Amino acid sequence: MPLPLTSGDRGVEVARPEPGQTAAGPDTRGTGSKTLQQEEEYARRRGPLMAMTASVERAVREHEQEQEQRVRQGSMRAGAAARLVHDLQQRKADGKHLGVGYGVEWLATQAQKSSKDEKEQQAFARRKKQELDEQGLTMMSCLTMHAISLRQYFEGTSIGMSKEARLDQAQKLDAAFAKAADARGTGKQEVFGGRGTVVLEEMRKGFGFETVHVDGVRNKTYWNYANYTSDEATRRTGKVPNHAAPVVGADSKRPVDVQVGIDRFVKLGKQMSPDSRTIWESLKRVEYAVGVADSGYHTFVLTAGKVYEVHWDKGPTNPRLTEATDVDAFFKRWGSGVIAVPPGVLNTKPKPVEKGEARPEAP
Protein backbone atom coordinates (compact mmCIF):
# COMPACT_ATOMS: atom_id res chain seq x y z
CA MET A 1 0.00 0.00 0.00
CA PRO A 2 1.53 3.36 -1.02
CA LEU A 3 2.39 5.87 1.68
CA PRO A 4 0.05 8.88 1.96
CA LEU A 5 1.23 12.03 0.23
CA THR A 6 2.48 14.95 2.25
CA SER A 7 1.81 18.61 1.52
CA GLY A 8 5.37 18.87 0.28
CA ASP A 9 4.78 16.02 -2.17
CA ARG A 10 1.74 17.87 -3.42
CA GLY A 11 3.72 21.05 -3.92
CA VAL A 12 1.58 22.95 -1.43
CA GLU A 13 3.41 25.70 0.47
CA VAL A 14 3.04 25.35 4.21
CA ALA A 15 2.78 28.66 6.12
CA ARG A 16 4.89 28.93 9.27
CA PRO A 17 2.79 29.98 12.27
CA GLU A 18 3.49 33.34 13.86
CA PRO A 19 4.70 33.40 17.54
CA GLY A 20 1.78 32.58 19.75
CA GLN A 21 0.01 30.85 16.87
CA THR A 22 -0.49 27.22 15.90
CA ALA A 23 -1.10 25.91 12.42
CA ALA A 24 -4.77 25.95 13.24
CA GLY A 25 -4.74 29.47 14.75
CA PRO A 26 -3.99 30.95 18.19
CA ASP A 27 -2.32 28.63 20.71
CA THR A 28 -5.09 27.63 23.07
CA ARG A 29 -3.40 24.86 25.05
CA GLY A 30 -4.96 24.90 28.52
CA THR A 31 -5.32 28.70 28.63
CA GLY A 32 -8.34 29.53 26.57
CA SER A 33 -7.30 32.42 24.39
CA LYS A 34 -3.96 33.09 26.24
CA THR A 35 -0.75 32.96 24.24
CA LEU A 36 2.30 30.99 25.44
CA GLN A 37 3.95 34.27 26.47
CA GLN A 38 0.91 35.23 28.52
CA GLU A 39 0.84 31.76 30.05
CA GLU A 40 4.48 32.01 31.16
CA GLU A 41 3.90 35.43 32.74
CA TYR A 42 0.89 34.04 34.62
CA ALA A 43 2.93 31.06 35.88
CA ARG A 44 5.57 33.44 37.21
CA ARG A 45 3.00 35.42 39.19
CA ARG A 46 1.92 34.26 42.70
CA GLY A 47 -1.62 33.08 42.74
CA PRO A 48 -3.79 33.31 45.89
CA LEU A 49 -2.97 29.72 46.92
CA MET A 50 0.78 30.22 46.55
CA ALA A 51 0.65 33.45 48.52
CA MET A 52 -1.36 31.81 51.28
CA THR A 53 1.04 28.84 51.43
CA ALA A 54 4.02 31.17 51.72
CA SER A 55 2.31 33.12 54.50
CA VAL A 56 1.57 29.94 56.46
CA GLU A 57 5.13 28.69 56.07
CA ARG A 58 6.50 32.05 57.21
CA ALA A 59 4.18 32.07 60.24
CA VAL A 60 5.23 28.53 61.20
CA ARG A 61 8.93 29.48 60.97
CA GLU A 62 8.38 32.59 63.09
CA HIS A 63 6.45 30.56 65.68
CA GLU A 64 9.20 27.94 65.86
CA GLN A 65 11.85 30.63 66.27
CA GLU A 66 9.81 32.29 69.00
CA GLN A 67 9.41 28.96 70.81
CA GLU A 68 13.14 28.26 70.54
CA GLN A 69 13.88 31.69 71.97
CA ARG A 70 11.48 31.15 74.87
CA VAL A 71 13.05 27.77 75.71
CA ARG A 72 16.51 29.34 75.52
CA GLN A 73 15.52 32.18 77.85
CA GLY A 74 13.88 29.81 80.32
CA SER A 75 16.76 27.34 80.27
CA MET A 76 19.35 30.03 80.95
CA ARG A 77 17.37 31.33 83.95
CA ALA A 78 16.75 27.83 85.31
CA GLY A 79 20.36 26.69 84.96
CA ALA A 80 21.56 29.87 86.66
CA ALA A 81 19.10 29.32 89.54
CA ALA A 82 20.41 25.80 90.22
CA ARG A 83 24.00 27.02 90.19
CA LEU A 84 23.14 29.93 92.48
CA VAL A 85 21.55 27.70 95.14
CA HIS A 86 24.67 25.55 95.20
CA ASP A 87 27.08 28.49 95.15
CA LEU A 88 25.32 30.23 98.04
CA GLN A 89 25.42 27.09 100.21
CA GLN A 90 29.11 26.56 99.44
CA ARG A 91 29.92 30.19 100.13
CA LYS A 92 28.11 30.37 103.49
CA ALA A 93 28.17 26.90 105.05
CA ASP A 94 31.52 25.77 106.44
CA GLY A 95 30.53 23.46 109.26
CA LYS A 96 29.88 26.36 111.64
CA HIS A 97 28.02 29.04 109.72
CA LEU A 98 24.52 28.68 108.29
CA GLY A 99 24.01 28.16 104.60
CA VAL A 100 20.77 28.71 102.69
CA GLY A 101 18.71 25.76 103.90
CA TYR A 102 18.40 22.45 105.72
CA GLY A 103 17.34 18.98 104.73
CA VAL A 104 13.88 17.69 105.62
CA GLU A 105 15.31 14.29 106.53
CA TRP A 106 17.93 15.97 108.72
CA LEU A 107 15.16 17.77 110.64
CA ALA A 108 13.25 14.50 111.09
CA THR A 109 16.39 12.84 112.43
CA GLN A 110 16.94 15.67 114.90
CA ALA A 111 13.37 15.28 116.12
CA GLN A 112 13.78 11.53 116.59
CA LYS A 113 16.91 12.11 118.65
CA SER A 114 15.13 14.63 120.87
CA SER A 115 12.71 12.14 122.43
CA LYS A 116 11.29 8.63 122.20
CA ASP A 117 7.76 10.00 122.43
CA GLU A 118 6.19 10.61 119.02
CA LYS A 119 4.18 13.67 120.10
CA GLU A 120 7.26 15.27 121.62
CA GLN A 121 9.17 14.56 118.42
CA GLN A 122 6.49 16.34 116.40
CA ALA A 123 6.53 19.31 118.79
CA PHE A 124 10.33 19.51 118.55
CA ALA A 125 10.19 19.42 114.74
CA ARG A 126 7.65 22.27 114.65
CA ARG A 127 9.71 24.44 117.02
CA LYS A 128 12.96 23.74 115.20
CA LYS A 129 11.42 24.43 111.80
CA GLN A 130 10.01 27.75 112.98
CA GLU A 131 13.39 28.71 114.41
CA LEU A 132 15.21 27.87 111.18
CA ASP A 133 12.58 29.55 109.03
CA GLU A 134 12.91 32.76 111.06
CA GLN A 135 16.63 32.68 110.29
CA GLY A 136 15.77 32.81 106.60
CA LEU A 137 16.59 29.18 105.83
CA THR A 138 14.65 26.96 103.41
CA MET A 139 13.61 23.40 104.19
CA MET A 140 14.87 21.26 101.30
CA SER A 141 13.56 17.96 100.00
CA CYS A 142 13.92 15.94 96.81
CA LEU A 143 11.61 18.41 95.03
CA THR A 144 13.36 21.63 96.08
CA MET A 145 15.96 21.92 93.31
CA HIS A 146 13.31 20.98 90.75
CA ALA A 147 10.85 23.54 92.10
CA ILE A 148 13.30 26.44 92.30
CA SER A 149 14.74 25.92 88.83
CA LEU A 150 11.49 25.05 87.03
CA ARG A 151 9.80 28.19 88.31
CA GLN A 152 12.66 30.21 86.86
CA TYR A 153 12.38 28.23 83.61
CA PHE A 154 8.74 29.18 83.23
CA GLU A 155 9.44 32.78 84.21
CA GLY A 156 11.77 32.89 81.23
CA THR A 157 9.48 31.11 78.78
CA SER A 158 6.52 33.33 79.70
CA ILE A 159 8.21 36.60 78.72
CA GLY A 160 6.01 38.31 76.15
CA MET A 161 2.99 36.08 76.84
CA SER A 162 -0.41 37.48 77.69
CA LYS A 163 -1.42 37.75 81.33
CA GLU A 164 -3.92 34.92 80.85
CA ALA A 165 -1.32 32.62 79.27
CA ARG A 166 1.17 33.28 82.07
CA LEU A 167 -1.50 32.59 84.70
CA ASP A 168 -2.51 29.35 83.00
CA GLN A 169 1.12 28.21 82.85
CA ALA A 170 1.68 29.05 86.53
CA GLN A 171 -1.45 27.15 87.56
CA LYS A 172 -0.36 24.07 85.59
CA LEU A 173 3.05 24.17 87.25
CA ASP A 174 1.51 24.52 90.73
CA ALA A 175 -0.76 21.56 89.98
CA ALA A 176 2.25 19.48 88.86
CA PHE A 177 4.09 20.07 92.12
CA ALA A 178 0.95 19.52 94.18
CA LYS A 179 0.57 16.12 92.50
CA ALA A 180 4.24 15.29 93.12
CA ALA A 181 3.90 16.26 96.79
CA ASP A 182 0.69 14.23 97.08
CA ALA A 183 2.66 11.26 95.71
CA ARG A 184 4.89 11.23 98.81
CA GLY A 185 2.38 8.62 99.97
CA THR A 186 1.55 7.26 103.40
CA GLY A 187 2.65 4.37 105.62
CA LYS A 188 5.28 2.12 104.06
CA GLN A 189 5.02 4.02 100.78
CA GLU A 190 5.86 7.37 102.36
CA VAL A 191 8.93 9.32 101.22
CA PHE A 192 10.11 12.75 102.31
CA GLY A 193 8.86 15.67 100.23
CA GLY A 194 7.37 13.96 97.19
CA ARG A 195 8.31 12.02 94.06
CA GLY A 196 10.41 13.44 91.25
CA THR A 197 9.14 10.95 88.67
CA VAL A 198 5.76 12.68 88.89
CA VAL A 199 7.38 16.06 88.19
CA LEU A 200 9.09 14.65 85.08
CA GLU A 201 5.89 13.08 83.76
CA GLU A 202 3.94 16.31 84.31
CA MET A 203 6.62 18.23 82.40
CA ARG A 204 6.48 15.62 79.65
CA LYS A 205 2.69 15.54 79.30
CA GLY A 206 1.88 19.17 79.99
CA PHE A 207 4.87 21.10 78.66
CA GLY A 208 6.44 18.96 75.93
CA PHE A 209 9.62 17.95 77.76
CA GLU A 210 11.41 14.95 76.23
CA THR A 211 12.59 12.15 78.53
CA VAL A 212 15.79 10.14 78.14
CA HIS A 213 16.49 6.93 80.07
CA VAL A 214 20.15 6.47 81.00
CA ASP A 215 21.46 2.98 81.81
CA GLY A 216 24.83 2.98 83.58
CA VAL A 217 25.01 -0.84 83.12
CA ARG A 218 24.99 -2.49 86.56
CA ASN A 219 24.80 -6.04 87.90
CA LYS A 220 23.31 -7.39 91.10
CA THR A 221 26.29 -6.27 93.16
CA TYR A 222 25.30 -2.63 92.61
CA TRP A 223 24.33 -1.11 95.97
CA ASN A 224 20.92 0.14 94.76
CA TYR A 225 20.09 -2.69 92.35
CA ALA A 226 16.51 -2.96 93.65
CA ASN A 227 15.77 0.48 92.14
CA TYR A 228 18.06 0.25 89.11
CA THR A 229 16.34 0.23 85.69
CA SER A 230 18.12 -1.40 82.76
CA ASP A 231 17.98 -0.34 79.12
CA GLU A 232 16.35 -3.65 78.12
CA ALA A 233 13.59 -3.57 80.76
CA THR A 234 12.85 0.10 80.16
CA ARG A 235 12.60 -0.34 76.39
CA ARG A 236 10.19 -3.22 77.01
CA THR A 237 7.92 -1.31 79.43
CA GLY A 238 8.47 2.23 78.19
CA LYS A 239 8.26 3.57 81.74
CA VAL A 240 10.22 4.17 84.94
CA PRO A 241 9.79 2.57 87.42
CA ASN A 242 9.55 -0.46 85.12
CA HIS A 243 6.60 -1.89 87.04
CA ALA A 244 3.32 -0.15 87.82
CA ALA A 245 3.71 1.64 91.13
CA PRO A 246 0.47 3.30 92.25
CA VAL A 247 0.80 5.22 95.50
CA VAL A 248 -2.03 6.36 97.77
CA GLY A 249 -1.86 10.14 97.81
CA ALA A 250 -0.97 11.66 101.17
CA ASP A 251 -3.37 14.56 100.55
CA SER A 252 -5.93 13.25 98.05
CA LYS A 253 -6.14 9.73 99.53
CA ARG A 254 -6.51 8.51 95.96
CA PRO A 255 -4.11 6.40 93.84
CA VAL A 256 -1.37 8.39 92.12
CA ASP A 257 0.56 6.94 89.17
CA VAL A 258 4.25 7.66 89.83
CA GLN A 259 5.66 6.29 86.55
CA VAL A 260 7.25 8.50 83.90
CA GLY A 261 7.10 7.65 80.19
CA ILE A 262 10.36 7.37 78.23
CA ASP A 263 11.03 8.90 74.79
CA ARG A 264 14.76 8.20 74.20
CA PHE A 265 17.34 5.70 75.43
CA VAL A 266 21.04 5.87 76.29
CA LYS A 267 23.10 2.86 77.29
CA LEU A 268 26.51 3.81 78.63
CA GLY A 269 29.67 1.74 78.33
CA LYS A 270 32.79 1.40 76.21
CA GLN A 271 30.79 0.08 73.23
CA MET A 272 28.01 2.63 73.11
CA SER A 273 25.80 2.55 70.03
CA PRO A 274 25.92 5.58 67.68
CA ASP A 275 22.42 6.62 68.87
CA SER A 276 23.40 6.41 72.53
CA ARG A 277 26.62 8.32 72.00
CA THR A 278 24.93 11.09 70.02
CA ILE A 279 22.17 11.62 72.57
CA TRP A 280 24.60 11.39 75.52
CA GLU A 281 26.89 14.04 74.05
CA SER A 282 23.86 16.23 73.39
CA LEU A 283 22.69 15.81 77.00
CA LYS A 284 26.06 16.99 78.26
CA ARG A 285 25.58 20.25 76.33
CA VAL A 286 22.03 21.14 77.38
CA GLU A 287 21.60 24.34 79.32
CA TYR A 288 18.89 22.88 81.53
CA ALA A 289 17.12 19.62 82.35
CA VAL A 290 15.56 17.92 85.38
CA GLY A 291 16.24 14.33 86.35
CA VAL A 292 15.82 11.41 88.72
CA ALA A 293 18.15 8.53 89.53
CA ASP A 294 17.20 4.86 90.05
CA SER A 295 13.39 4.90 89.74
CA GLY A 296 13.18 8.27 91.50
CA TYR A 297 15.31 7.32 94.50
CA HIS A 298 17.19 10.61 94.04
CA THR A 299 16.58 13.86 92.09
CA PHE A 300 18.79 16.42 90.39
CA VAL A 301 19.08 19.28 87.91
CA LEU A 302 21.41 19.08 84.91
CA THR A 303 23.02 22.20 83.44
CA ALA A 304 26.06 22.58 81.19
CA GLY A 305 27.36 19.09 81.86
CA LYS A 306 27.03 19.21 85.64
CA VAL A 307 24.50 17.64 87.97
CA TYR A 308 23.26 19.80 90.87
CA GLU A 309 21.68 17.88 93.72
CA VAL A 310 20.40 18.31 97.27
CA HIS A 311 21.34 15.84 100.02
CA TRP A 312 18.37 16.35 102.28
CA ASP A 313 19.86 14.39 105.16
CA LYS A 314 22.34 17.25 105.71
CA GLY A 315 21.98 20.20 108.07
CA PRO A 316 22.18 23.98 107.51
CA THR A 317 25.90 24.30 108.26
CA ASN A 318 26.95 21.36 106.08
CA PRO A 319 28.38 22.38 102.68
CA ARG A 320 27.33 18.97 101.31
CA LEU A 321 23.67 19.94 101.58
CA THR A 322 24.18 20.77 97.91
CA GLU A 323 26.66 19.23 95.48
CA ALA A 324 27.79 19.70 91.89
CA THR A 325 29.16 16.72 89.93
CA ASP A 326 30.13 16.10 86.30
CA VAL A 327 27.34 14.09 84.70
CA ASP A 328 29.78 11.33 83.66
CA ALA A 329 30.94 10.93 87.27
CA PHE A 330 27.36 11.07 88.54
CA PHE A 331 26.34 8.04 86.50
CA LYS A 332 29.33 6.11 87.75
CA ARG A 333 27.85 6.56 91.23
CA TRP A 334 24.23 5.96 90.21
CA GLY A 335 23.10 3.01 88.11
CA SER A 336 20.31 4.54 86.05
CA GLY A 337 18.17 7.60 85.64
CA VAL A 338 15.71 9.64 83.62
CA ILE A 339 16.46 13.13 82.32
CA ALA A 340 13.65 15.40 81.08
CA VAL A 341 14.80 18.03 78.58
CA PRO A 342 12.81 21.10 77.40
CA PRO A 343 11.14 20.74 73.98
CA GLY A 344 13.26 21.02 70.85
CA VAL A 345 16.60 20.87 72.65
CA LEU A 346 17.53 17.31 71.64
CA ASN A 347 17.19 17.86 67.91
CA THR A 348 18.90 14.62 66.92
CA LYS A 349 16.38 11.91 66.12
CA PRO A 350 17.17 8.22 66.58
CA LYS A 351 17.06 6.01 63.50
CA PRO A 352 13.74 4.16 63.19
CA VAL A 353 13.80 0.49 64.09
CA GLU A 354 12.00 -1.94 61.81
CA LYS A 355 9.36 -4.10 63.43
CA GLY A 356 10.97 -7.18 64.98
CA GLU A 357 14.48 -5.68 64.68
CA ALA A 358 16.43 -5.05 67.89
CA ARG A 359 18.26 -1.74 68.17
CA PRO A 360 22.01 -2.48 68.41
CA GLU A 361 23.41 -1.75 71.86
CA ALA A 362 26.49 -2.77 73.80
CA PRO A 363 26.00 -5.94 75.84
C-alpha positions in Angstrom: 0.0 0.0 0.0 1.5 3.4 -1.0 2.4 5.9 1.7 0.0 8.9 2.0 1.2 12.0 0.2 2.5 14.9 2.3 1.8 18.6 1.5 5.4 18.9 0.3 4.8 16.0 -2.2 1.7 17.9 -3.4 3.7 21.1 -3.9 1.6 22.9 -1.4 3.4 25.7 0.5 3.0 25.4 4.2 2.8 28.7 6.1 4.9 28.9 9.3 2.8 30.0 12.3 3.5 33.3 13.9 4.7 33.4 17.5 1.8 32.6 19.8 0.0 30.9 16.9 -0.5 27.2 15.9 -1.1 25.9 12.4 -4.8 26.0 13.2 -4.7 29.5 14.7 -4.0 31.0 18.2 -2.3 28.6 20.7 -5.1 27.6 23.1 -3.4 24.9 25.0 -5.0 24.9 28.5 -5.3 28.7 28.6 -8.3 29.5 26.6 -7.3 32.4 24.4 -4.0 33.1 26.2 -0.7 33.0 24.2 2.3 31.0 25.4 3.9 34.3 26.5 0.9 35.2 28.5 0.8 31.8 30.0 4.5 32.0 31.2 3.9 35.4 32.7 0.9 34.0 34.6 2.9 31.1 35.9 5.6 33.4 37.2 3.0 35.4 39.2 1.9 34.3 42.7 -1.6 33.1 42.7 -3.8 33.3 45.9 -3.0 29.7 46.9 0.8 30.2 46.6 0.7 33.5 48.5 -1.4 31.8 51.3 1.0 28.8 51.4 4.0 31.2 51.7 2.3 33.1 54.5 1.6 29.9 56.5 5.1 28.7 56.1 6.5 32.0 57.2 4.2 32.1 60.2 5.2 28.5 61.2 8.9 29.5 61.0 8.4 32.6 63.1 6.5 30.6 65.7 9.2 27.9 65.9 11.9 30.6 66.3 9.8 32.3 69.0 9.4 29.0 70.8 13.1 28.3 70.5 13.9 31.7 72.0 11.5 31.1 74.9 13.1 27.8 75.7 16.5 29.3 75.5 15.5 32.2 77.9 13.9 29.8 80.3 16.8 27.3 80.3 19.3 30.0 81.0 17.4 31.3 83.9 16.8 27.8 85.3 20.4 26.7 85.0 21.6 29.9 86.7 19.1 29.3 89.5 20.4 25.8 90.2 24.0 27.0 90.2 23.1 29.9 92.5 21.5 27.7 95.1 24.7 25.6 95.2 27.1 28.5 95.2 25.3 30.2 98.0 25.4 27.1 100.2 29.1 26.6 99.4 29.9 30.2 100.1 28.1 30.4 103.5 28.2 26.9 105.0 31.5 25.8 106.4 30.5 23.5 109.3 29.9 26.4 111.6 28.0 29.0 109.7 24.5 28.7 108.3 24.0 28.2 104.6 20.8 28.7 102.7 18.7 25.8 103.9 18.4 22.5 105.7 17.3 19.0 104.7 13.9 17.7 105.6 15.3 14.3 106.5 17.9 16.0 108.7 15.2 17.8 110.6 13.2 14.5 111.1 16.4 12.8 112.4 16.9 15.7 114.9 13.4 15.3 116.1 13.8 11.5 116.6 16.9 12.1 118.6 15.1 14.6 120.9 12.7 12.1 122.4 11.3 8.6 122.2 7.8 10.0 122.4 6.2 10.6 119.0 4.2 13.7 120.1 7.3 15.3 121.6 9.2 14.6 118.4 6.5 16.3 116.4 6.5 19.3 118.8 10.3 19.5 118.6 10.2 19.4 114.7 7.6 22.3 114.7 9.7 24.4 117.0 13.0 23.7 115.2 11.4 24.4 111.8 10.0 27.7 113.0 13.4 28.7 114.4 15.2 27.9 111.2 12.6 29.6 109.0 12.9 32.8 111.1 16.6 32.7 110.3 15.8 32.8 106.6 16.6 29.2 105.8 14.7 27.0 103.4 13.6 23.4 104.2 14.9 21.3 101.3 13.6 18.0 100.0 13.9 15.9 96.8 11.6 18.4 95.0 13.4 21.6 96.1 16.0 21.9 93.3 13.3 21.0 90.7 10.8 23.5 92.1 13.3 26.4 92.3 14.7 25.9 88.8 11.5 25.1 87.0 9.8 28.2 88.3 12.7 30.2 86.9 12.4 28.2 83.6 8.7 29.2 83.2 9.4 32.8 84.2 11.8 32.9 81.2 9.5 31.1 78.8 6.5 33.3 79.7 8.2 36.6 78.7 6.0 38.3 76.2 3.0 36.1 76.8 -0.4 37.5 77.7 -1.4 37.7 81.3 -3.9 34.9 80.9 -1.3 32.6 79.3 1.2 33.3 82.1 -1.5 32.6 84.7 -2.5 29.3 83.0 1.1 28.2 82.9 1.7 29.0 86.5 -1.4 27.1 87.6 -0.4 24.1 85.6 3.1 24.2 87.3 1.5 24.5 90.7 -0.8 21.6 90.0 2.3 19.5 88.9 4.1 20.1 92.1 0.9 19.5 94.2 0.6 16.1 92.5 4.2 15.3 93.1 3.9 16.3 96.8 0.7 14.2 97.1 2.7 11.3 95.7 4.9 11.2 98.8 2.4 8.6 100.0 1.6 7.3 103.4 2.6 4.4 105.6 5.3 2.1 104.1 5.0 4.0 100.8 5.9 7.4 102.4 8.9 9.3 101.2 10.1 12.8 102.3 8.9 15.7 100.2 7.4 14.0 97.2 8.3 12.0 94.1 10.4 13.4 91.3 9.1 11.0 88.7 5.8 12.7 88.9 7.4 16.1 88.2 9.1 14.7 85.1 5.9 13.1 83.8 3.9 16.3 84.3 6.6 18.2 82.4 6.5 15.6 79.7 2.7 15.5 79.3 1.9 19.2 80.0 4.9 21.1 78.7 6.4 19.0 75.9 9.6 18.0 77.8 11.4 15.0 76.2 12.6 12.2 78.5 15.8 10.1 78.1 16.5 6.9 80.1 20.2 6.5 81.0 21.5 3.0 81.8 24.8 3.0 83.6 25.0 -0.8 83.1 25.0 -2.5 86.6 24.8 -6.0 87.9 23.3 -7.4 91.1 26.3 -6.3 93.2 25.3 -2.6 92.6 24.3 -1.1 96.0 20.9 0.1 94.8 20.1 -2.7 92.3 16.5 -3.0 93.6 15.8 0.5 92.1 18.1 0.3 89.1 16.3 0.2 85.7 18.1 -1.4 82.8 18.0 -0.3 79.1 16.4 -3.6 78.1 13.6 -3.6 80.8 12.9 0.1 80.2 12.6 -0.3 76.4 10.2 -3.2 77.0 7.9 -1.3 79.4 8.5 2.2 78.2 8.3 3.6 81.7 10.2 4.2 84.9 9.8 2.6 87.4 9.6 -0.5 85.1 6.6 -1.9 87.0 3.3 -0.1 87.8 3.7 1.6 91.1 0.5 3.3 92.3 0.8 5.2 95.5 -2.0 6.4 97.8 -1.9 10.1 97.8 -1.0 11.7 101.2 -3.4 14.6 100.6 -5.9 13.2 98.1 -6.1 9.7 99.5 -6.5 8.5 96.0 -4.1 6.4 93.8 -1.4 8.4 92.1 0.6 6.9 89.2 4.3 7.7 89.8 5.7 6.3 86.5 7.3 8.5 83.9 7.1 7.6 80.2 10.4 7.4 78.2 11.0 8.9 74.8 14.8 8.2 74.2 17.3 5.7 75.4 21.0 5.9 76.3 23.1 2.9 77.3 26.5 3.8 78.6 29.7 1.7 78.3 32.8 1.4 76.2 30.8 0.1 73.2 28.0 2.6 73.1 25.8 2.6 70.0 25.9 5.6 67.7 22.4 6.6 68.9 23.4 6.4 72.5 26.6 8.3 72.0 24.9 11.1 70.0 22.2 11.6 72.6 24.6 11.4 75.5 26.9 14.0 74.1 23.9 16.2 73.4 22.7 15.8 77.0 26.1 17.0 78.3 25.6 20.2 76.3 22.0 21.1 77.4 21.6 24.3 79.3 18.9 22.9 81.5 17.1 19.6 82.4 15.6 17.9 85.4 16.2 14.3 86.4 15.8 11.4 88.7 18.2 8.5 89.5 17.2 4.9 90.0 13.4 4.9 89.7 13.2 8.3 91.5 15.3 7.3 94.5 17.2 10.6 94.0 16.6 13.9 92.1 18.8 16.4 90.4 19.1 19.3 87.9 21.4 19.1 84.9 23.0 22.2 83.4 26.1 22.6 81.2 27.4 19.1 81.9 27.0 19.2 85.6 24.5 17.6 88.0 23.3 19.8 90.9 21.7 17.9 93.7 20.4 18.3 97.3 21.3 15.8 100.0 18.4 16.4 102.3 19.9 14.4 105.2 22.3 17.2 105.7 22.0 20.2 108.1 22.2 24.0 107.5 25.9 24.3 108.3 26.9 21.4 106.1 28.4 22.4 102.7 27.3 19.0 101.3 23.7 19.9 101.6 24.2 20.8 97.9 26.7 19.2 95.5 27.8 19.7 91.9 29.2 16.7 89.9 30.1 16.1 86.3 27.3 14.1 84.7 29.8 11.3 83.7 30.9 10.9 87.3 27.4 11.1 88.5 26.3 8.0 86.5 29.3 6.1 87.8 27.9 6.6 91.2 24.2 6.0 90.2 23.1 3.0 88.1 20.3 4.5 86.0 18.2 7.6 85.6 15.7 9.6 83.6 16.5 13.1 82.3 13.7 15.4 81.1 14.8 18.0 78.6 12.8 21.1 77.4 11.1 20.7 74.0 13.3 21.0 70.8 16.6 20.9 72.7 17.5 17.3 71.6 17.2 17.9 67.9 18.9 14.6 66.9 16.4 11.9 66.1 17.2 8.2 66.6 17.1 6.0 63.5 13.7 4.2 63.2 13.8 0.5 64.1 12.0 -1.9 61.8 9.4 -4.1 63.4 11.0 -7.2 65.0 14.5 -5.7 64.7 16.4 -5.1 67.9 18.3 -1.7 68.2 22.0 -2.5 68.4 23.4 -1.7 71.9 26.5 -2.8 73.8 26.0 -5.9 75.8 
